[in-house]
Amino acid sequence: MAKQYLRLLSKEDLQKIHHASLTILQNTGMLIDHYEARKMIRAAGADVEDEKKIVKFPPELVEKCLKAIPRRLLYAGRNLENDLILQADGGIYARTASSLTSYLDLETRRYRRGTIDDLNQWTALADALPNIHCCGTNHAEDVPAQTADIHATRVLLSNQRKHFFAASFSVKNLKYMIEMALTVRGSKEAFKKRPLFHSLIGIISPLSIPEDDVNMLFLAGEFGVPMIVCSEPNVGATGPITLAGTIAQTNAEFLGASTLAQIIHPGIGIPYYLLPTVFDMSTGRALLGSPENALIQAALCQLGSEFYRLPVEISALCADGVISEQIIFQKASATLMASLSGANLLCHAGTIDTALAASPVHLVIDDEIMAVMHRMWQGIEVNHDTLGLDAIARIGPLGNFLTDPHTLKYLRSEEHFRPTIFDRDSSQAWYAKGSKRLEQRAREKALDILAKHEVEPLPEEVQRELIAIVSKADQELIK
Amino acid sequence: MPDLLQEIAGKVISGRADKNSPFPSEKVGEPGVKELTQKAIKEGIDLQEILNSGLLAGMNVVGARFKEGELFIPEVLVRGQALKAGMDVLKPIIVKSGLEPLAKFVIGTVKGDLHDIGKSLVSMMLQGAGFEVVDLGIDVPKEKFVAVVKQEKPQVLGISSLLTSTIPEMRQVIEILEEEGLRGQVKVMVGGAPVTDSYAAQIGADGYAPDAISAVVKAKELLSLLEASLR
């Protein structure tokens, strides 16, 4: 059943955007700072101006490569029960972010730079929370800065079992991250079949792909690491000020980068993921929680899901600032729009302050928000049994349904969401239980999980090997 | 104060650079800051007066309106361009006549980092505030920063980094400045989304600003500190 509940744009609008993106790629093209890659694209039929590093894509080439992107994406966990399969209409899931530099301390509530201990706590929490399906590597301040991505990857491999997202600093670093993941999987073939993590190539908006990011694409494809294309135009600064204009540009950046990817490695997994930000004209800050962000995200979800039929990832669990009430509102409204517009993976769970910081309290709250979203996304199942005609006939006027078999049958089904931290008590009961606000309830749940939750450790020899790879990276990469 | 200077200030405030400028649309064809500055020089008005009571007086009003939330960044930048149109006329003559030179600011994004917009915004804002800005662009090696500091002798050096992976480069630039004995002559400012006040202090920078507007305020503050220390 197609789950495109919300259609912000008409079919005609979607067509117009697609054509605008093709026009951008054909007339303006993209700067691709990689000679070898340009040679391959030229051979595939693109118009290349080497002295300017510009590639102009014919629409037929883009359309052809678009067809080659896998429609089903496996984000494999350590074990089968943690696997995540992404495809259009295929459900809604959530992941945390990557490269967050700060941490909102769970106990002291202090906002500070993140550490490896924090990442241990963060991953344990993400592993335990049922509505968080994929985790990301945060930045730790207490390991060498040049290899912090590699250190974080070791934590993600060891301390949690879900598929994870790891941004790498460079292709050199990505090599070690892949080596560690192969060690956990046992072989290259096993990893290729069930990739434990995915990574990203960065776009510098407008319309430019750096050399190192193309190198990452070459390497990732060889090992079957799925890649997201991180196109982050800043509405009004590095993208047009109009929402339609930025959507057309960011979509062009996705199409250009994914065309490049399919030429380099046909069949490489690329979800439809884009992250436009909104330039705050009063301060120059990039915003992620404005209504314009939510509108752009909903439009992109529809474009990716309804128009391209690709698995869609979108960072709707983003918010600006550190005020909880505002954060929860921004996340919930954007996530609802995205979920109803075709999103599959809602990204940036647990982030605050425009995706600069990780907050364990908000990870717990986002887990609950995602449970609500999942319920909303499921919608209302209408069939003979759910219409309850037999039960209504049995009960008749003036009876009640409490002990009817129909009630008992659905009582514990997914028909009803039940909160873990959202409060449903009467005011009297709430006061009697200590009048705890949402943040406090979330904090207590987080501490409770951390006290009890255990993740099965990797075999000792694997752990030793991972540590050895990290030390090797430290020796070889730190100058 | 001569009316002409007030008129120059007014043109800066409305953002009219020269007679060919398309902005503001209802004033197309009218002369701008450039023509009026030329006229003021021809009339023999004191150069320092043109600068202070004309150009910078206008920009001060722009700054105040921005602070009040009346103007947005693109509107300030357009007014900065208008100011620059006047500066371009005035500067060669000021330099020739041996008057006090303007403060110089060297800025760039560190090696390995290709992010341009934040740094460019700071650069444009500083120019708008009357600084002479040498923008080294993106992906700037630490050696280049140091070489340019030696050559250009700026009062302030601004280093930008957006990526968690390139932040350490900022510390290394400061370290080389120390080694080369240049640290005392230049104030160092750092910026970029993952940078914080405490991080700036930790790596030995003199200042940090969270956005382009506070960067200008910070730069002026550092400038007066520098002047005080050299006095």
HADDOCK unambig.tbl for C-alpha pairs under 7 A between the chains (distance, minus, plus):
assign (segid A and resid 101 and name CA) (segid B and resid 194 and name CA) 6.58 0.50 0.50
assign (segid A and resid 145 and name CA) (segid B and resid 165 and name CA) 6.31 0.50 0.50
assign (segid A and resid 145 and name CA) (segid B and resid 168 and name CA) 6.74 0.50 0.50
assign (segid A and resid 146 and name CA) (segid B and resid 165 and name CA) 6.01 0.50 0.50
assign (segid A and resid 169 and name CA) (segid B and resid 165 and name CA) 5.87 0.50 0.50
assign (segid A and resid 281 and name CA) (segid B and resid 72 and name CA) 5.23 0.50 0.50
assign (segid A and resid 281 and name CA) (segid B and resid 73 and name CA) 5.25 0.50 0.50
assign (segid A and resid 282 and name CA) (segid B and resid 69 and name CA) 6.79 0.50 0.50
assign (segid A and resid 282 and name CA) (segid B and resid 72 and name CA) 5.26 0.50 0.50
assign (segid A and resid 282 and name CA) (segid B and resid 73 and name CA) 6.02 0.50 0.50
assign (segid A and resid 283 and name CA) (segid B and resid 211 and name CA) 6.43 0.50 0.50
assign (segid A and resid 284 and name CA) (segid B and resid 211 and name CA) 6.44 0.50 0.50
assign (segid A and resid 284 and name CA) (segid B and resid 212 and name CA) 6.94 0.50 0.50
